[in-house]
Amino acid sequence: FDMPTLMGRDSDDPWALGEVGKAGVAVDTLDDMEVLFGGIDLGGVSTSMTINGPANIVMAMYVAVAEGQGTARADLSGTIQNDILKEYQAQKEYLFPPRPSLRLVTDLIRFTTAEMPRFHPVSISGYHIREAGSTADQELAFTLANGFAYVEAAVAAGLDVDAFAPRLSFFFNAHSDFFEEIGKYRAARRIWARWLRERYGASDERSLRLRFHAQTAGVSLTAQQPEVNIARLALQALSAVLGGTQSLHTDSYDEALALPSEDAARIALRTQQVIAHETGVTATPDPLGGSAYVEWMTDEMERRAEAIFAHLDGLGGGSMLEGVLAAIDNGWIVDEIADAAYRYERQVNAGERVVVGVNRYTEGGERRADLLRISADVEREQVERLHAVRAARDQGAVDRSLAAIARQAADPTVNLMPAFVDAVRARATEGEIVATLESVFGTYTERAAV
């Protein structure tokens, strides 16, 4: 999705000017989702959607498109990111204050548990925490702490842990320190299984399995000598495979400059295919298990993560949910990530950490890459489509659906997902629904660390 959609803004919003379609697809109304999935049998594919603040609204559109195709909700499978806690900590694409935002996440967990048992309602994401500058152990700890917070929130909403935990998934960064990354993934699985069993009482083996997607580190890509990124990405992808990822995305080598070109995207795909078919590393699930260094690194990553958990638990008085919310409120997590990013940048600038092509081996290879450029016509055409939908819809039905959302949003016991489905069917826009929720929930301003 493009940036206005991620931020809950319609394409004709003044804040969206110049951004429509530049970083992804614009989705303003159900009509856009119908075009996006036109000709695709939603009962026969698994769809992954990366969106957070307006995740419930986009999911409502997805459900409405599927039902328009004749596909039942129970037959839908896929993943929606819907990890709002890391937005306050790293990516900053939040819309409302943390507690009402967490209510929306819990609503979607409850909705999918009851009606969409094949869908993953949250992809708990360390990727953006790492891209913001965290260390590997901070990525590990903050990500799992957020996962524990969602577990506690769902249990507090009345769900049994084994009813929803098997459908939680994770999303990690594959960075450049090869063995550190492998230790991170192995420690994550160990911690998740232990905490779900011992602290949250999970008894279903599926609840104990930490299944994760990995993506190579966009922040590691260099605009200088961009072809060198191909080597970086291959090694990062290999570490994720050796660490046990179930799903993998390799960035394109030109992404430090623009959206991927077709040739760069093809090389990224071929990198995965070489690893999968030519290296033999997929023959066993834990090929580096038993290595003294890898086992030490796994233990060390776990030790560091547990120290962070202890701090958050203390902030929350024994509740990880309250500890994470407190660490967002007082700026501690943001401050920890910012300090790590600053230390890294100082090391690069001082030459203590080598970045090939940036602070060493800088000669040659400076040819200008062919970049993908998005025409301004994309924005104009999208705004025209949005205006046409508004002109053709039943405004009375839209107004009634938005009034129902406002009324139900004021009652924290009501699951808002059915109201969202009704609203998008009436062709209420994403921006109108977000504005309605803002009138009840308010907006959020980040506080400086104390």
N, C-alpha and C positions, 0 to 999 in steps of 0.2 A: 504494500500500500504506500501511497505517496505521503509526504509529510502532513499536509492539511488533514487527510483522513486519519492519520495516526494521532493528530491533536484534536480530533473532534470538530473540525472546521469544514463547512461546505466549500465547494470550489469557487463560489462567488463571494466568499467572505473577504473583506479587505486584507485580513492577515494572510490569506492564501495567495495573494497576488505574486506571480512569478515563480510559484512553487508547485503548481498543479502538474502532476505527471512527471516531475523531474526525478524523483527517487523511487517511483513505483506507480501502481495503478490508483487512480482516483475512484473512490466509492462514496457517492452521496446518497443514493437511494437504492431501493430494491431493483430498479431497472438496471443499474450498473452491475449488480451481482448477477442478474439474469443474462446480461451480455457476456460477463466474464466467464460464466460456466455454461454458456450456450453450447449444445452439442456434446456435453460431458455428462455421462451417467453418474450422478453423485452416489448412487448405491453401489457402484462398481469401482470406485477409486477411494484412496485415502488422501485427504487434503490437509496441508499444513498452512496455517495463517499466522503471520507475525504481527500482532496488534495487541495493545494492552489497555489503555484508558477506555476506549470505546469497544472493547472486545465483545461485551454482551450484545451490543447493537449489531455488530457485524455477524455474530453467531445467529442472531435472530433472522437476519437477512438470509444467511446460508440455509437455515431450517426452512424458511419460506420458499426459497428457490427449489429446494429438494422436494418439498410437498407439492409444489407446482408441477414437478416432473412426475409425481406419483410415487415418490420414495418416502417411506416411513422414517420417522426420526430414529427409531431403533436400528435401522439399517445403515446409518451414516457412521463413517469411521474417519479418524484424523486427529489433528492436534491444533489447538489454538494457544498462543503463548500466554496471554492473560496473567502475566506475572507482574502485578502492579508494585510490589514492594521494592523490587530492584529499580523501578523508575525513580523513586525518591532517592535512592542511593547512588545511581549512576547515570542512567540514560535521560532522565528528566522529562519524559513524555507522559506526565500525569495530568489529570483534569480536575480532580476533586481532592479534598483532604484524605489522609490515609484511612481513617476508619470507615467512612462511607464507601471508599474505593474497595476496601477489604470486604465489605458487605456484598458488593457486586461480584467479586471473585467467588465468594461462598455461594451466592445465588446460582452461579453457573456450575459450580461443583454439584450442588443439590439437583439442579435441572438435568444435567447429563447423567448423574447417578440414577435418577428416576426414569429418564426417557431416552437417553442416548448412551447405552452401556458400552459402546465400542469407541466412544470419543474421549480423547484426553483433554480435560477441561483446563489444565494448567501445564505449561512447560516452564519449569523453574529454571531461571536463566542466570548462569554465571558469566555468559559471554560478554554482556554489556558492562558488567562489573570489571572484568579484565580489560576491556577496551577503554574504560575510563582511567586505567592506570594502576589497578590493584596488582598485588603480587599473586603468585599461584595459590599460596595458602589462604590469603584473604578471599580470593575467588571461591575456593573450596568452602571456607567457613561461612561466608555471608550467604552463599547460595543454599547450602544445606540448612542454615538457620531460617532462611525464608521458607524453605520447604517445611520445616518443623512448625513454623508459624501458621502456614496454611492448614496443616494437619490439625493443630489446636483449634483454629477457627471453625473448621468443618465439624469437628467433634462437638464444639460448643453449640453449633447450630443443630445438633441432634443426630448426626450421622455416625454410624459405626465405622471405625477406622478401616476395617477390611472391606467395607462397601465401596470406598472410593480410592484408597491408597494404591491399589493395583493400576489405576488409570492416571496416576501422577507420573510425569516424565521430566527429564532434565536436559539442559542445553549448556555445554561447556565450551570454553575456548581452547583451541589447540595452538599453543604458543611455541616459542622457538627453543626453550631449554628442554631438550629431548627427554631426558630421564626424569626431570622434575614433573613434566606433564604426565608421564606414565604413572608416576607415584601418586599424583593428584587423583587420577581416575580410579586407581585401585583403592586408595584411601576413602574416596567418596562412597564406593560400594560397601566397604566394611562399616563405615560410620552409619550409613542409612539403615542397613540391616539391623545393627545393634540397637540404635535408638528406637526404631519402629517396634521392635520386639520388646525391649526392656522398659522403655519409657511410655510408649503409647499402647502397649498391649496387643499389637498385631499378631495374629496367629496364622493367617493365610500366607503361605510362602510367597505368593505373588506380591503381597504388600511389601516384602522385604527386598525385592529386586529393584535396584536402581538402574533403570534403563535410560540411556542418554544419547542425545545427538551431539555431535561435535562439529565445529566450524573453524577453519583455519583463521589465524589472527589478522584481521583487517588492519589493526593498528601497527602491525609489523611491516606492512607493505611500504615500499619506498617509491617516491616519484622519480628519484635519481636511479638511473640504470634499471628501469622497471622489469626487464627480462630476468634479472637476478631473482625477482620474486618467485619465478617458477621453481627454482631450487628450494627457496624457503618453504613454499607451500607444500611441496612434495614431502619434505622432512616432517613438517607439522602434521600433515595428513597421516603419515606413517606412524607417528607417535600416538595419534588417536586410535588407529587400528590396533596397534600393539597394546594399548591401554584398555581395549574392550568396547569401543563405541559400537552402538547398534545402527547408527545412521551418521552420514558424513556429508559435509558440504565443503568443497574447496573453492576458495576465492579465486577470482581472475587476476592475472598479474597486473592489469592496468587500473585496478580499482582505486589506487591512490590518486588517480587523475580524473576519473569519470566513471559513469556506469559502464559495466563490462562491454567490450566489443564482442562481436560474434566469434572471432578467432580466439580471443582470450578465454571466453567461456568454454569453447571447445577444448582448449588445452587443459583447463581446469578439470573438465570431465574426463579427459583421457588420462590425467594423472591418477584419478581414482581407479580407473580401469586397469592401469598398469599395476597398481598395488594389489588390486583384487585378483588379477588373472596371471600375473607374471612373477610375483615375488614369493608366493607360498606362505605368506604370513597369516593367512586366514585358516590354516589347517588346524590350529589349536586355539582355544579361547584365551589363554593366558600364557603366551609364549615366553615371557621374561620372568614368570614366577619362579622363585628359587634363586635368582641372581642376588648375590649378597648386596650389591649396590642398590638394586631396585627395591629389595625388601627393606633396606634401611631407609630409602627415600620415602617409601610408603608409610613406614612407621613415623618418620619425621613429619610428614605432611599431616598425618592424623594427630600427632601431638600438638602441632601448632594450631590446628583447627579447634581442638578441644579447649585450648587456652582461650580462644575467642568465644567459644560457646559459654564458657564459665563466666566471662565478663558480661555477655548479653543476658544470661540467666540471672545474674546478680542484679542487673538493671531492672529486670522484670519481676523480681521477687519470686523466682522459681518458674516463671512462665516465659517460654521463648517468644511467644507472640507479643507479650507486653514488653519484653526486652528489645525486640526488633523495633517496635513502634517507638519506644523511648529513645533508641539510638538514632532513629530517623528524626525525632522531634528535637533532640539536643545536638544534632549534627555530627555525632561521633563517627558513624560509618563513612559519611562523605569526607570528613576530615582525614580519616585513616587512608582512604583511597587517594585523596589529593596529596598527602605526604608521600605515599609510595610513588605516585606519578612524578612528583618533583625530584625525588631521589634518583629515579631512573633517568630523567632528562639531564640532571647534573652529571651523572656518570657518562652519558653519551657525549655531552658537550666537552667534558674533560678528557675524553678519549679513554676512559677507564673501561667502558663497555663498547666493543667494536660493533658497528653497523656497517656492513660491507656496502660500499658505494656512497656512503654518507659521511663517515668520519675516517674511513680508511679505504684504500683501493678505489679512489675516486676518478681515476683517469679513464677516458674512453666511454663508449656505450651511451652517449647522451643524445642519440637521435630521438626526434619527436615521435611518440607513438600516435597511431591513428585512433582518434577518440570518438565515442558515441555522443552525439549531440541531440537533444530533444527539442523539436520545433515548438515555437510559441503557438502554433496552430492547435496543438494538443490541448492547451488550456482554454483557448477560445471555443473549441468544439465541445469540451466538457461542460463549460458554463452554459452553452446553448442547450445542451441536452438537459441539464438541471432545470433551466427555466421552462423548457417544454413540459417536463414532468409536473412542475408546480402549476402550470396553466391548465393542465388536463385533469388534475386530481380533484376529489371531492374534499373541499377545504373544511367542511363541517365535520367529516369523518376524521380528518387530521387533528382538528382542534379537540375533538372528544378524546381521541387516543392520547394526546399529550396531556390533557387534564387528568386522565386516569393514571398516567405515569407520575405526575406531580402528587396526586393523592396517595398513591401506593408507596412512593418513595419516602413519604413522611412516616410510614409504618415499618419499622425495621424487621418485623416478623413476616412481611409479605415478600415472596419471591417475585422479582420484577421481570423475569424472562417472558412470561406469557404476555404481559403488557407491551414489552418491546416487540414481540412477534406481531401483535395486533397493529402497532403503530407503523411498522415498516410495510405491512401489507396495505395500509392506507396511504402509503407513499410519503409518510413523514420522513424528512431528511435526517441524516446523522447529526448535523449541526443543530437542528431544531430539538432533537431528543436530548442532546448534550446540554443545550441551553436550559431546557426544562429541568434536568437534574441539577444543574448549577443553581437554579433558583431555590432548590431545597437543600442541597448538600453544601453549597458554597464553593469557593475556589481555594487554592493552596499557594502559599508563598513560602519558599524554603527559608529556614532560619540558619544563621551563621552558627558554626560550632562554638560551644561554650567550654 
